[in-house]
Amino acid sequence: MKIGAIIASLFVLVVAGCGAFVYEKLNGNIKGSSLFNGTSGDAGSEKPDAYGRTPINILAIGSDGRSNKADCKIGGDCGPGQNADVQMVVHISADRSNATVMSIPRDLKMQLPACKDPDTKQSFAGGYDKINASLQYGPGCTVAAVHQLTGIPIDHFAMVDFQGVIKMSDAVGGVQVCVSDNVYDTYSHLKLKKGDHTLQNLAALEFVRSRHAFGTGTDIGRTYAQHLFLSSLMRKMKGAGTLANPTKLYSLANAATNALTVDNGIKSITKLVGLGEDVNKVPSDRMTFVTMQNQLDDAGNVHILPAAYNLFNAIKNDQSLTTSSGGKSKVAASATGKASPSASAGSSVDRAKVSVTVENGIGPTARGRASTVQQALTAQGFAAGGTANATQTASTTLWYGPGEKAEAQAAADALGLPSSHLKQGSSAGLVLVVGTDWPTGTSYPGGTGSGSGSDSGSGSGSSGGKSGGSSSDATDGAHAQTAGGKSSGCAPVSRFKTVSLNGVPMTPTQAYAEAKDKPDSAP
C-alpha cells in the first residue's frame, strides 16, 4: 500500500559519505525487528550461481497500523494492531542485471504458520486465514507466511506505514501517474480527472490505498495501480539529477529512514547503502512488476492458482522475466521446476469429462483446504467437482470406482500424488480425501505433478506448469509490466459500481461527476 517508499529508500541511501553527524542522525532513525518469527524452520537460503554470486530477496510490507496520531488521522481509525496491506517480494538477480517485484494480494487465504513475536510475546498457533493477518505477530511472521507460501528464500524485509509514502512522495517533489478516466473513490477519497497528475502528500497515499477505483474494484486492481506508482517513483529517483542534489538527497534519506522498519540484519546506514547500490544497478526496463496468479471467490477472498508456482520457481531459480534488451522473456514452466511425469495410464484421459470430489480430512484448522485442491484440479482442465469435510485422516487417499483407474491416475498425475495413494472402492466416482500429510500447497509433498506447488512445510517449491512440459510462460496471468518508460499506460478506472455516494451505488466515474463540491486530490 505504501510500497513506493520502500524501494525508493534503497536508492536514496547512497548517502553514507555525507559526514558523521548526518550518518548518526540517519542511523538513529532506522527501526529494526527480527527477520523470522515462525516457530519452526527458517526463512530459507539463497543458492549461489556459478561465480559464487547470490540473489537478494527483500519482502516489502505496507502496514495499516494506526499507532500514532498522524496515522490515526489519515486512516480514519485508531487502535493497536496492524495488518499487512501489501506484500511484495523484491528479487534482485545474482548478477544485478534484472529484478522482479511480485505482489501477493493481501486477501489471499492460506494456511498460516505458527508464529511468536519476540517483541510483544504474542503467539499464534497457525491456521487458515488471510495472509495480511500475519503482521499482527510482527513482520517476521509475514516473512514466515510468504516463505511458506512461495518457497522463496527471504533475506530481508522493509516495512513502511501511512506516513512513509507521504514523506517520500513529497521528498521527490511528487510522483507522476495517469488515470484512464475521471475517478472518485469515496472510500480512499482519491478524486482525479482523466489524464496525468503529479501526486504529493495525501493524494499519493489516496492513490496507493484505493482498492475501489481501479480494475474490478478489488485488491487485485490496486496492485496494478501500485506498480504504476512505484515505477514512476523509481524513474523519478533515477532521473532529473535527484541523487546528485545534496539537499534533495538528504531530504530523501531522512524521509526514507524515518519511514522504515527493517530486519536487524540491515538496521544500519552502511547495510542499507549496500543494498541500495545493488538495487540501483538494475536498469528500469529490466525490473518487472507482476501480481501472483490468483482467483477471487464470491466472498472476496483470493486463492492461489497453480500457475503461480511457475512464477515462484522462476524467482527461486533466479530467472529473468526480461531479455537483455528489456523485452519480455519466455520462462517455460518446464524449466522452472522438476521434470514432468512420464506417460502413465492417465495420460490419454479427457480431463474435461472427469470430476473429483475433494474432502478435507485435516480438520477445522485447515478450513478451505478442499476448495484449494479443487481449484487446482479445475485449473488443470478437470470438470468442477464438489467439496466436503471428512473424518480426520493421516494419509491422503484418492478413491475410485470400478473401471475408473485411468481417470484416477490422471487426477493423481496432475496433483503429484503417488500411485500408492490410489484405492479402488465399490462406488462409482472419484473422491480425494486430503489428509494431514498434505496440509498446504496444490501438489502432494515431494510429488512431480503438473499442478504442483511448494511443499510449504519444508519451504521448498516443486514444479509448476502444465503436464507434458508446456512452454507456458511463468508470467501468464500475472499482469507483467516493466518500470522503464511510460508504456504501461494509465491506471484502469473501474467500470463497475464499486463505490457509493449518498447511499447510491455507482461507478467511480459517475461518483466524480456527482461530487462537484468535492475538490480534486491533485490538479
C-alpha positions in Angstrom: 0.0 0.0 0.0 2.9 2.4 0.8 5.4 0.3 -1.2 6.8 3.2 -3.2 8.7 4.4 -0.1 10.4 1.1 0.4 12.3 0.5 -2.8 12.9 4.2 -3.4 14.5 4.4 0.0 17.1 1.9 -1.1 18.1 4.2 -4.0 18.5 7.4 -1.9 20.6 5.8 0.9 23.7 6.2 -1.2 24.4 9.0 1.2 26.9 7.2 3.5 29.8 9.6 2.8 27.9 12.8 3.8 29.5 13.2 7.3 29.4 11.8 10.8 26.6 14.0 12.1 24.3 13.1 9.2 25.3 9.4 9.4 24.5 9.2 13.1 21.2 11.0 12.7 20.0 8.8 9.8 21.3 5.7 11.6 19.3 6.6 14.6 16.1 6.9 12.5 16.0 3.3 11.5 13.8 0.8 13.4 14.7 -2.9 13.5 12.9 -6.2 14.2 13.6 -9.9 13.8 13.6 -11.4 10.3 11.8 -14.6 11.1 9.1 -15.1 13.7 8.0 -18.6 12.7 8.2 -21.2 15.5 9.7 -23.8 13.1 12.1 -23.7 10.2 13.7 -20.5 8.9 13.4 -18.0 6.0 15.4 -20.1 3.6 18.8 -19.6 2.0 19.9 -18.5 -1.5 21.8 -20.7 -4.0 24.9 -19.1 -5.4 25.4 -19.0 -9.2 28.5 -20.4 -11.0 30.5 -17.4 -10.0 29.6 -17.6 -6.3 27.1 -14.6 -6.5 23.8 -14.8 -4.8 20.4 -13.2 -5.5 18.7 -10.9 -2.9 15.1 -11.3 -1.9 13.5 -8.5 0.1 9.9 -8.6 1.4 8.4 -5.1 1.2 5.5 -4.7 3.6 2.9 -1.9 3.8 1.4 -1.7 7.3 -2.1 -0.3 8.0 -1.1 0.3 11.7 -2.5 3.4 13.3 -0.3 3.6 16.4 0.3 7.3 16.3 -1.9 10.4 15.9 -0.8 11.2 12.3 -1.6 7.7 11.1 -4.9 7.6 13.1 -6.0 10.9 11.4 -5.1 9.5 7.9 -6.6 6.1 8.4 -9.8 7.3 10.0 -9.4 4.9 12.9 -7.2 4.4 15.9 -6.0 1.5 18.0 -3.4 -1.2 18.4 -2.6 -4.0 16.0 -1.8 -3.9 12.3 -2.4 -5.9 9.1 -0.1 -6.2 6.0 -2.0 -4.2 3.4 0.7 -5.1 0.9 3.3 -7.8 0.5 5.8 -7.5 -2.4 8.7 -9.9 -2.9 11.6 -7.8 -4.5 14.0 -10.2 -6.2 17.4 -8.8 -7.3 19.3 -11.2 -9.5 22.7 -12.6 -8.6 24.4 -10.6 -11.4 22.3 -7.5 -10.6 21.2 -7.2 -14.2 17.5 -7.6 -13.6 14.8 -7.7 -10.9 11.3 -9.0 -10.3 8.8 -7.3 -8.0 5.9 -9.7 -7.2 2.8 -8.6 -5.4 0.9 -11.1 -3.2 -2.7 -10.0 -2.7 -3.5 -9.0 0.9 -6.8 -11.0 0.8 -5.1 -14.3 -0.1 -6.4 -17.2 2.1 -3.8 -19.7 3.1 -2.7 -21.9 6.0 -0.6 -19.5 8.1 2.4 -20.8 10.1 2.7 -20.8 13.8 4.5 -17.6 15.0 5.6 -15.8 18.1 6.5 -12.1 18.2 9.7 -11.8 20.2 8.9 -8.1 21.0 5.3 -8.4 22.2 5.5 -12.1 23.2 2.2 -12.7 21.4 1.9 -16.1 19.8 -0.2 -17.7 17.1 -0.8 -21.4 16.8 -1.3 -21.2 13.0 -4.5 -21.6 11.0 -6.4 -20.8 7.8 -6.7 -17.0 7.4 -5.8 -14.1 5.1 -2.1 -13.6 4.7 -2.3 -10.0 5.8 -3.4 -11.1 9.3 0.2 -12.5 9.8 1.5 -9.0 10.5 -0.3 -8.9 13.9 2.6 -11.1 15.2 5.3 -8.9 13.7 6.9 -8.6 10.2 8.9 -11.7 10.9 5.6 -13.7 10.9 4.7 -12.2 7.5 8.2 -13.3 6.3 7.4 -16.8 7.5 4.0 -16.9 5.8 5.4 -15.6 2.4 8.3 -18.2 2.6 5.8 -21.0 3.4 3.5 -20.0 0.5 6.2 -19.5 -2.2 9.3 -21.4 -1.1 11.3 -18.3 -2.0 14.1 -17.5 0.5 13.6 -14.1 2.2 16.8 -12.4 3.0 15.5 -9.1 4.4 12.3 -7.2 4.9 11.4 -3.5 4.9 8.1 -2.2 6.3 6.6 1.3 6.0 3.4 2.9 7.4 0.9 5.5 6.2 3.3 8.4 6.8 6.1 6.8 4.8 4.5 7.2 1.3 3.6 10.8 2.1 7.1 11.7 3.2 8.8 10.0 0.2 6.4 11.4 -2.3 6.9 15.0 -1.0 10.7 14.5 -0.8 10.9 13.7 -4.6 8.6 16.6 -5.5 5.7 14.4 -6.4 5.1 11.2 -8.4 3.6 11.3 -11.9 0.7 9.0 -12.5 -2.1 8.7 -15.1 -5.7 7.5 -14.7 -7.8 6.2 -17.7 -10.9 8.2 -16.8 -12.4 10.6 -14.2 -12.3 8.8 -10.8 -13.6 9.4 -7.3 -13.1 6.6 -4.7 -15.4 7.6 -1.9 -13.5 5.3 0.5 -9.9 6.3 0.0 -11.1 9.8 -1.1 -9.0 9.8 -4.3 -10.5 12.2 -6.8 -8.8 12.8 -10.1 -9.9 13.8 -13.6 -8.8 11.7 -16.6 -5.1 12.1 -17.6 -1.8 12.8 -16.0 -1.2 14.1 -12.4 1.7 14.8 -10.0 0.7 13.3 -6.6 2.1 14.6 -3.3 1.0 14.4 0.3 -2.4 12.8 0.9 -3.1 12.5 -2.8 -0.2 10.0 -3.1 -1.5 7.9 -0.2 -5.0 8.0 -1.5 -3.8 6.6 -4.9 -1.9 3.7 -3.5 -4.6 2.9 -0.9 -7.5 2.9 -3.3 -9.0 -0.6 -3.9 -12.4 0.6 -5.3 -11.1 2.9 -8.0 -9.3 0.5 -10.3 -9.8 -2.7 -12.2 -12.8 -4.6 -10.8 -12.7 -2.6 -7.5 -10.7 -5.2 -5.6 -7.3 -5.5 -4.1 -6.1 -7.0 -7.4 -6.7 -3.8 -9.3 -5.0 -1.9 -6.6 -1.8 -3.9 -7.0 -1.7 -2.9 -10.7 -2.1 0.8 -9.8 0.7 0.4 -7.2 3.0 -1.0 -9.8 2.4 2.1 -11.9 3.1 4.4 -9.0 6.2 2.6 -7.9 7.6 2.5 -11.5 7.1 6.3 -11.8 8.7 6.9 -8.4 11.7 4.8 -9.3 12.1 6.7 -12.6 11.9 10.0 -10.7 14.6 8.8 -8.3 17.0 7.8 -11.1 16.4 10.7 -13.4 16.5 14.5 -13.3 19.6 14.6 -11.1 17.7 13.8 -8.0 20.5 11.8 -6.4 23.1 14.4 -7.4 21.4 17.2 -5.4 22.7 17.2 -1.8 19.7 19.0 -0.4 17.2 16.6 -2.1 19.4 13.6 -1.2 19.4 14.4 2.5 15.6 15.1 2.4 15.0 11.8 0.8 17.4 9.8 3.0 15.8 11.4 6.1 12.3 10.6 4.9 13.3 7.1 4.0 15.0 6.2 7.2 12.1 7.7 9.3 9.6 5.7 7.3 11.3 2.2 7.6 11.2 -0.7 9.9 13.7 -3.3 8.7 15.1 -6.6 9.8 18.0 -6.4 12.2 20.4 -7.7 9.6 20.2 -4.4 7.7 19.5 -2.0 10.5 22.3 0.4 9.7 23.0 3.0 7.1 26.1 1.1 5.9 24.0 -2.1 5.2 21.2 -0.1 3.6 23.6 1.8 1.4 25.0 -1.5 0.1 21.5 -2.8 -0.6 20.5 0.4 -2.3 23.6 0.2 -4.5 22.6 -3.3 -5.6 19.1 -2.2 -6.5 20.4 0.9 -8.3 22.4 -1.3 -10.7 19.3 -2.7 -12.2 18.1 -0.8 -15.3 14.4 0.4 -15.1 13.4 -1.6 -18.2 14.7 -4.8 -16.6 12.7 -4.5 -13.5 9.5 -6.5 -14.0 6.4 -6.0 -11.8 4.0 -8.9 -11.5 1.0 -10.0 -9.4 0.9 -13.6 -8.2 -1.6 -15.6 -10.3 -4.8 -15.8 -8.3 -8.5 -16.4 -8.3 -11.2 -14.4 -6.5 -14.2 -16.1 -4.9 -17.7 -14.7 -4.4 -16.8 -13.7 -0.8 -14.0 -11.5 -2.0 -11.3 -13.9 -0.8 -8.3 -14.6 -3.0 -7.0 -18.1 -3.7 -3.7 -19.1 -5.4 -3.8 -20.6 -8.9 -1.3 -23.4 -9.8 0.3 -21.1 -12.4 1.7 -19.0 -9.6 4.2 -21.8 -8.8 5.8 -21.3 -12.2 6.4 -17.7 -11.1 7.7 -18.7 -7.7 10.1 -21.1 -9.2 11.3 -18.6 -11.8 12.2 -16.3 -8.9 13.8 -19.1 -6.8 15.9 -20.2 -9.8 17.0 -16.6 -10.5 15.4 -16.5 -14.0 14.9 -13.1 -15.5 11.5 -12.1 -16.8 13.0 -9.7 -19.3 15.6 -10.1 -22.0 18.9 -8.1 -22.1 17.1 -5.5 -24.4 14.3 -5.1 -21.9 11.8 -7.2 -23.8 9.6 -9.9 -22.3 11.4 -13.2 -21.6 9.8 -16.6 -22.0 10.3 -18.6 -18.8 9.0 -22.0 -19.6 7.2 -24.0 -16.9 9.2 -27.0 -17.8 12.4 -25.0 -16.9 11.2 -23.8 -13.5 11.0 -27.0 -11.5 11.1 -30.7 -11.7 10.6 -32.6 -14.9 7.0 -33.5 -16.0 5.9 -37.0 -15.2 6.3 -39.7 -17.8 3.3 -41.1 -19.6 1.0 -43.1 -17.4 -2.3 -44.8 -17.5 -4.0 -41.4 -17.1 -2.2 -39.6 -19.9 -4.8 -40.3 -22.5 -7.8 -39.3 -20.3 -10.0 -36.4 -21.4 -9.8 -34.3 -18.2 -12.8 -32.2 -19.1 -15.0 -35.3 -18.6 -13.6 -36.2 -15.2 -14.7 -34.6 -11.9 -13.3 -35.3 -8.4 -15.0 -34.7 -5.1 -12.4 -33.3 -2.7 -12.8 -33.8 1.0 -11.0 -32.1 3.8 -9.6 -34.8 6.1 -7.3 -32.5 8.0 -9.9 -30.8 10.2 -11.2 -27.3 11.0 -7.7 -25.8 11.3 -7.4 -26.2 7.5 -10.7 -24.6 6.6 -10.9 -24.1 2.8 -8.3 -26.8 2.1 -10.7 -28.9 -0.1 -11.6 -25.8 -2.1 -7.9 -25.0 -2.8 -7.2 -28.5 -4.1 -10.4 -28.5 -6.1 -9.4 -25.2 -7.8 -6.1 -26.7 -8.7 -7.8 -29.6 -10.5 -10.1 -27.3 -12.4 -7.2 -25.1 -13.4 -5.6 -28.3 -14.8 -8.7 -28.9 -17.1 -10.8 -31.2 -14.9 -14.5 -30.7 -14.6 -15.7 -28.9 -11.5 -16.4 -31.3 -8.6 -17.8 -30.9 -5.1 -16.1 -30.3 -1.8 -16.9 -31.7 1.7 -15.5 -32.3 5.2 -14.3 -35.8 6.2 -13.2 -37.6 9.3 -9.6 -36.6 10.1 -7.1 -38.9 8.4 -3.4 -39.1 8.4 -2.9 -40.3 4.8 -4.2 -38.6 1.6 -6.2 -41.1 -0.4 -7.8 -40.9 -3.9 -10.7 -43.4 -4.1 -12.1 -44.5 -7.5 -14.9 -46.8 -8.6 -14.7 -49.9 -10.7 -13.2 -49.3 -14.2 -12.1 -45.7 -13.2 -8.4 -46.3 -12.5 -7.2 -44.4 -15.6 -9.3 -41.4 -14.5 -7.9 -41.6 -11.0 -4.4 -41.8 -12.3 -4.9 -38.7 -14.4 -6.0 -36.7 -11.3 -3.1 -38.2 -9.3 -0.6 -37.1 -12.1 -2.0 -33.6 -12.0 -1.5 -33.3 -8.3 1.8 -35.2 -7.9 0.1 -37.9 -5.8 1.9 -41.2 -5.9 0.1 -44.3 -7.2 0.3 -45.9 -3.7 -2.3 -43.4 -2.5 -4.9 -44.7 -5.0 -7.5 -47.2 -3.8 -10.5 -48.8 -5.5 -13.8 -48.6 -3.8 -17.2 -50.1 -4.5 -19.0 -46.9 -5.5 -18.6 -45.0 -8.8 -16.9 -41.7 -8.9 -13.6 -40.2 -7.7 -13.2 -38.9 -4.1 -10.0 -37.4 -2.9 -9.6 -37.2 0.9 -6.8 -34.8 1.8 -5.0 -36.0 4.9 -2.8 -34.3 7.4 0.2 -35.4 5.4 -0.7 -32.7 2.8 -1.5 -29.6 4.8 -0.7 -26.9 2.2 0.1 -26.4 -1.5 -1.5 -27.8 -4.6 0.9 -30.6 -5.2 1.4 -33.6 -2.9 4.7 -33.0 -1.0 7.6 -34.5 -3.0 5.3 -35.1 -6.0 6.0 -34.1 -9.6 2.5 -33.3 -10.8 1.6 -30.6 -13.2 -0.3 -28.7 -10.6 2.5 -28.8 -8.1 3.2 -26.0 -5.7 5.6 -25.5 -2.9 5.8 -28.0 -0.1 5.1 -25.2 2.3 6.0 -27.2 5.4 9.6 -27.5 4.2 9.9 -24.2 2.4 10.9 -25.8 -0.9 9.0 -25.5 -4.1 8.3 -28.0 -6.8 7.3 -27.8 -10.4 4.5 -25.6 -11.6 3.1 -25.6 -15.1 1.1 -28.0 -17.2 1.7 -31.6 -17.9 3.9 -32.6 -20.7 6.5 -29.8 -20.2 4.3 -27.0 -21.6 6.1 -23.8 -22.7 3.6 -21.8 -20.6 5.2 -18.5 -19.5 5.8 -18.0 -15.8 4.2 -14.6 -16.3 1.0 -15.8 -17.9 -1.9 -14.2 -16.0 0.5 -12.2 -13.8 -0.1 -8.7 -15.4 3.6 -8.2 -16.1 5.0 -4.8 -16.8 8.4 -3.1 -16.5 9.4 0.1 -14.8 11.0 1.5 -18.0 9.2 4.3 -19.8 5.5 5.1 -19.7 4.5 2.2 -21.9 2.4 0.6 -19.1 -0.2 3.4 -19.6 -2.8 4.7 -17.2 -4.3 3.1 -14.1 -7.6 1.5 -15.4 -10.5 3.1 -13.6 -13.2 0.6 -12.7 -16.3 0.4 -14.8 -18.2 -1.4 -12.1 -20.4 0.1 -9.3 -17.6 -0.2 -6.7 -18.3 3.0 -4.7 -21.3 4.6 -3.0 -22.3 8.3 -2.8 -25.1 9.4 -0.6 -26.2 5.7 -0.3 -26.4 5.2 -4.1 -24.1 2.6 -5.7 -22.2 3.9 -8.7 -19.0 3.7 -10.7 -16.0 5.8 -9.7 -16.5 7.9 -12.9 -20.2 8.5 -12.0 -19.2 9.5 -8.5 -16.7 12.0 -9.9 -19.5 13.7 -11.9 -21.8 13.8 -8.9 -19.3 15.1 -6.4 -18.9 18.6 -7.8 -18.4 20.1 -4.4 -15.5 17.8 -3.6 -12.1 19.2 -4.6 -9.8 17.1 -6.7 -6.9 15.4 -4.9 -4.4 16.9 -7.3 -4.5 19.4 -10.2 
